[in-house]
Each structure stands twice: as structure tokens, then as C-alpha cells.
Amino acid sequence: MFSDESGNLAASGSRDLRGIREWHLFDSNGAPLTKIRASDLFGQGPGYEGLSPYDTVGGEFLRVAYWTPEGKRTDGSPVSGDMGDARAFRAPGGILVAKAFCQPPNLGGTIDLRRFDPVTNETASTTVRACEPVANALVDANQNWLLLLHGGPSIGFAEGDLVAQWFDPTGHSLTGWFRVAALPGKHTTLMHATIGGGAALRVDDVWTYFLPSGRSEVQPAQEFLASHPESDFSLVRGARAYAVLPRSGDTTQMELYSASGKKCGSLTFSRGNLTTGADGSVIASSGDIGCTKTVWPALLK
């Protein structure tokens, strides 16, 4: 579950074989409103933006869409089709969509990046030649785009390399491809934008790397993140502070850090598995498969 910037709530339900989820929408008081279908969904101010399947038989293709808190949908541009599939990623004020298409072996491929504002208007785009899986992408606090790939020969790297490239807010390259890490075998990654620009990257369960905004550099992760394995984090207090959220052990405690990484304090809640919403709400999950949600509205606004 997450909230939009006005405190309205969206909770994900089951996912079908094509990756489309059913989302349950609630108002800021927790009253149920309606259900919608989307593959990726992110809170805006107010409402939600993400990728919606077409209302046709099969509905295989996706387009950008905006939903009001009550679930009224406005459709935007198509973003997937016969020539590749698409994913949406978090961005300040909107979303970033990546569509990857690979032709048969040795014939190359492309990745299209398209930036949309909160109500489905496309503001910039670019296309890069690559035929490697997209690991993650984001837009940072400087509005620069970061694309993270599982590297390979189509972009001149070894199998198992994790590689990245930065783009400016108009989609022009700020760097070439650069190696973030050599990671043979299977690994999980999680990437979030950090306060002031740049991105933190978690490999498996450990926050390991920091990627400065717009530069082909890789630095160690900030100490306050690296010292919290098996954790997630979110930006709170209007993106001026961090909330570190444990994902193992006692998950009822949240630690708060300043933009510079100085600990400001901690909060303990009656329930665990915490997340935060775009309006500063704290949301806990409990009960069978986390279906019971407890919300502290705008607590960290």
C-alpha cells in the first residue's frame, strides 16, 4: 500500500500472468472507493499514474494513464506493443518509462526512455542501442535519469556486469555506459534516489553503492545505509530526511536520518513491515499475507 500526496491510498491485489495488478483505492479516511488495473502505479498529487492495459480482448499492450483518487482514468500514449514491453519507474512529479526490445541474437536492440509529467504528458525521450535486460531506472532530485542494465556484449561489457548511464532532463546523455559492479551469477537489486541527487543501490540485501548524479562514478553507499542490511528506505519530511525501514527481525521500528546521514531519532509502531506514503503517512502491514493495513496519516509530512 502507498498514498498519493493528498493522503489517498492504493493497495495492490493479485497479479495476473501478464503482470497486471488489481489495485484497491481508498480515500484519506480509509473508506473504499473503487478498483483499477495497472502494471506499475505511483502516487501523484493527487491521484496516481502508471501503466494501464488496453480495454480490449487480451489487453496485452500498455499505455500511460492517470487516475483520480476516485479512479477516473485519463489515457495517455501507448508505451508497449509487438516491439517490446515496458516498465514504469518512480520520478519526482511523474514517471519514467523504459521499453526494451531485442531482436534475435546478434541483431541488436533498443531501449526507449520516456519521461511523463503527473498527468500523462510526455516531456522528453531518448533511445539507446542496447540488447541487455533493464535492472532498474529512476529520476533523481536533479531531474537526471539513471538507467541500470545487466550488462553484456551489446554494449561492450562482460556477462554479469552491472552497468549504468546518466541522462539529463531532456534525455541527452551525460555519461557513456560505465561499470557499477561485476556480479556473476544471480543477484537482486534495489535502487532509490537520494536527497540532493544521485542514487543508492542495494545488491542482494546490502546497500553497497552510491552513484553521484550525472557522473560516471561509483562510490560506497552512505554509511547509515550500509550499516542497515536487509532494510529499505524512503524520503520523508518533504524529501528532506530519510526513513530507514527494516525488512527482517523487528520491523516495527523506523529510524530517521538527516540529509547528511546523521541520526535524528527513531519511532516504534504497534505493527511492523512499514512503508511511507507520498504525503508522509506511515503504513504498516500485518495479518494474513500482510492484508491488514494500519495507517498513521501524514505523520512524517
C-alpha positions in Angstrom: 0.0 0.0 0.0 1.1 3.6 -0.6 -0.5 7.0 -0.6 -0.7 9.9 -3.0 0.4 13.4 -2.0 -3.1 14.1 -0.6 -3.3 11.0 1.6 -5.5 8.9 -0.6 -4.5 5.2 -0.5 -3.8 2.4 -3.1 -3.3 -1.2 -2.1 -2.1 -3.8 -4.6 -4.0 -7.1 -5.0 -3.4 -10.1 -7.2 -1.2 -10.0 -10.3 -2.2 -11.8 -13.5 0.1 -13.7 -15.8 0.9 -10.6 -17.8 1.9 -8.7 -14.7 -1.2 -6.5 -14.4 -2.3 -5.9 -10.8 -5.7 -5.1 -9.4 -5.4 -2.0 -7.2 -7.9 -1.1 -4.5 -8.3 2.6 -3.9 -9.3 4.3 -0.7 -9.9 7.9 0.4 -7.7 9.5 3.1 -10.1 8.2 5.8 -9.7 4.6 4.6 -13.1 4.3 3.0 -13.0 2.1 -0.1 -13.6 3.9 -3.4 -13.0 1.5 -6.4 -10.6 -0.9 -8.1 -8.4 -0.2 -11.1 -5.9 -2.3 -13.1 -2.3 -1.3 -13.7 1.1 -2.9 -14.0 3.1 -0.2 -12.3 1.5 2.6 -10.2 2.9 5.6 -8.4 1.3 8.3 -6.2 1.0 11.8 -7.6 -0.6 14.9 -6.1 -3.4 14.0 -6.0 -4.1 10.7 -7.7 -2.0 8.0 -9.4 0.0 7.5 -12.6 1.2 4.2 -14.1 0.8 1.8 -17.0 -2.7 0.6 -17.9 -3.6 -2.3 -20.2 -5.8 -1.5 -23.2 -9.5 -2.3 -22.7 -9.6 -4.9 -25.5 -9.7 -8.7 -25.6 -6.4 -9.8 -24.3 -5.3 -6.3 -23.3 -1.6 -7.2 -23.9 -0.4 -3.7 -24.6 0.2 -0.9 -22.2 -0.3 2.8 -22.2 0.4 5.6 -19.7 -2.6 6.6 -17.6 -3.6 8.9 -14.8 -6.3 8.0 -12.3 -8.0 10.5 -9.9 -8.3 9.4 -6.3 -11.8 8.1 -7.2 -10.5 6.0 -10.1 -11.5 8.1 -13.1 -8.9 7.3 -15.8 -7.3 9.6 -18.3 -5.3 7.7 -21.0 -2.0 8.8 -22.4 0.4 7.5 -25.0 0.9 3.8 -25.8 4.2 2.5 -24.5 4.4 -1.1 -25.4 3.3 -3.4 -28.3 4.7 -6.0 -30.6 8.1 -4.3 -30.5 8.9 -4.7 -26.8 7.5 -4.5 -23.3 7.5 -1.5 -20.9 8.1 -0.8 -17.2 7.5 2.4 -15.3 9.8 3.8 -12.6 9.4 6.5 -9.9 10.3 10.1 -10.7 9.7 13.4 -8.9 6.4 14.7 -10.4 5.6 11.9 -12.9 7.2 8.7 -14.1 10.0 7.4 -16.3 9.0 4.6 -18.7 11.6 2.2 -20.2 10.7 0.0 -23.2 13.2 -2.7 -24.2 13.3 -4.5 -27.5 15.8 -7.1 -28.5 15.9 -8.7 -32.0 17.1 -12.3 -32.5 20.7 -13.0 -31.3 23.4 -10.7 -32.7 20.9 -8.3 -34.4 20.9 -5.8 -31.6 18.1 -3.9 -29.9 17.0 -0.6 -28.4 15.8 0.8 -25.1 13.4 3.7 -25.3 13.2 6.1 -22.2 10.2 8.4 -22.0 9.6 11.0 -19.3 5.9 11.8 -18.4 4.5 14.6 -16.2 2.0 13.6 -13.5 -1.0 13.7 -15.9 0.4 11.6 -18.8 2.0 14.4 -20.9 5.3 13.3 -22.4 8.1 15.8 -21.7 11.2 14.2 -23.1 12.5 11.0 -24.6 15.6 9.2 -25.9 16.6 5.9 -27.4 19.8 4.0 -26.7 21.1 1.0 -28.5 21.4 -2.0 -26.2 20.1 -5.5 -26.0 20.5 -6.2 -22.3 17.9 -6.6 -19.5 16.8 -3.5 -17.7 17.7 -3.9 -13.9 16.2 -0.5 -12.8 15.8 3.1 -13.6 14.9 6.4 -11.8 14.8 10.1 -12.0 16.8 11.8 -9.2 16.4 15.1 -7.3 18.2 16.9 -10.1 15.7 15.5 -12.7 18.6 13.5 -14.2 17.7 10.0 -15.4 19.6 6.9 -14.5 19.3 3.6 -16.4 20.8 0.4 -14.9 21.3 -2.7 -17.0 22.5 -6.2 -16.6 25.5 -5.7 -18.9 26.7 -7.7 -21.8 28.3 -7.7 -25.2 25.8 -5.5 -27.0 27.2 -2.5 -25.0 30.8 -3.8 -24.7 30.7 -5.3 -21.2 31.0 -8.8 -19.8 28.1 -11.0 -18.9 27.4 -10.4 -15.2 28.5 -6.8 -15.2 26.0 -4.3 -13.8 26.3 -1.1 -15.9 24.7 2.3 -15.9 24.3 5.5 -17.9 23.0 9.0 -16.9 20.9 11.3 -19.0 19.9 14.9 -18.4 16.2 16.1 -18.0 15.9 16.3 -21.8 17.1 12.8 -22.5 20.6 13.7 -23.7 23.5 11.5 -22.4 25.5 12.9 -19.6 27.8 9.8 -19.5 28.6 6.8 -21.5 28.0 3.3 -20.2 30.1 2.6 -17.1 30.5 -0.4 -14.9 28.9 -0.3 -11.5 30.0 -3.8 -10.4 31.0 -7.2 -11.6 28.2 -9.6 -10.4 28.5 -13.1 -11.9 25.5 -15.3 -11.0 22.1 -14.2 -10.0 21.6 -11.2 -7.8 18.7 -8.9 -6.7 19.0 -5.1 -6.9 17.0 -2.2 -5.5 17.7 1.4 -6.4 16.4 4.6 -4.9 17.0 8.3 -5.5 18.8 10.1 -2.6 18.4 13.6 -1.2 20.2 16.3 -3.3 20.7 14.0 -6.3 22.2 10.6 -7.1 21.1 7.1 -6.3 21.8 4.4 -3.7 22.0 0.8 -4.9 21.3 -2.3 -2.8 22.8 -5.6 -4.1 21.0 -8.6 -2.6 20.4 -7.4 1.0 23.2 -4.8 1.4 23.2 -1.1 0.4 26.5 -1.2 -1.4 26.9 1.7 -3.9 26.2 5.4 -4.3 26.0 6.8 -7.9 26.6 10.6 -7.9 24.2 12.5 -10.1 25.2 12.8 -13.8 28.7 11.3 -13.3 30.3 8.0 -14.4 31.4 7.3 -10.8 30.6 4.6 -8.3 31.2 5.3 -4.6 30.5 3.3 -1.4 26.9 3.6 -0.1 26.3 6.2 2.6 27.3 4.7 6.0 23.8 5.0 7.5 22.5 2.8 4.7 25.4 0.3 4.5 25.1 -0.3 8.3 21.5 -1.4 7.8 21.5 -4.6 5.8 18.1 -6.1 5.0 16.4 -2.7 5.0 14.6 -0.3 2.7 14.4 3.4 2.9 12.1 6.3 1.8 12.3 10.0 1.7 10.2 11.9 4.2 9.6 15.4 5.6 9.2 16.7 2.0 12.3 14.8 0.8 14.5 16.4 3.4 15.1 13.3 5.6 15.4 9.5 5.3 13.3 6.9 7.0 15.2 3.5 7.2 12.7 0.6 7.2 13.9 -2.9 8.4 12.9 -5.9 6.3 13.9 -8.6 8.8 13.8 -9.1 12.6 11.9 -6.4 14.4 10.1 -4.5 11.7 8.1 -2.2 14.0 10.9 0.4 14.4 11.8 3.2 11.9 15.0 5.1 12.2 15.1 8.7 10.9 18.2 10.4 9.4 19.0 13.8 8.1 20.0 14.6 4.5 23.7 14.3 5.6 23.1 10.9 7.2 23.0 12.0 10.9 20.6 10.0 13.0 17.7 12.2 14.2 15.8 9.6 16.2 13.6 6.5 15.9 9.9 5.7 16.1 8.3 2.4 17.2 4.9 1.4 15.9 2.3 -1.2 17.1 2.6 -3.1 13.9 5.5 -3.8 11.5 6.5 -4.1 7.9 6.5 -0.3 7.5 6.3 1.8 4.4 5.7 5.5 3.9 3.4 7.4 1.5 3.9 10.5 -0.6 2.0 12.6 1.9 4.2 11.4 4.8 1.8 8.7 6.0 3.3 5.7 7.7 1.7 2.4 6.7 2.1 -1.0 8.4 1.1 -4.4 7.1 0.0 -7.3 9.3 -2.3 -10.3 9.4 -2.5 -13.0 6.7 -0.1 -12.2 3.9 0.0 -8.6 5.1 -3.6 -7.8 4.1 -4.3 -5.8 7.2 -3.1 -2.2 6.8 -2.7 0.3 9.6 -2.2 4.0 8.5 -0.8 6.9 10.5 -1.8 9.8 8.2 0.7 12.5 7.3 2.8 11.6 10.4 6.1 12.4 8.6 4.9 15.2 6.4 
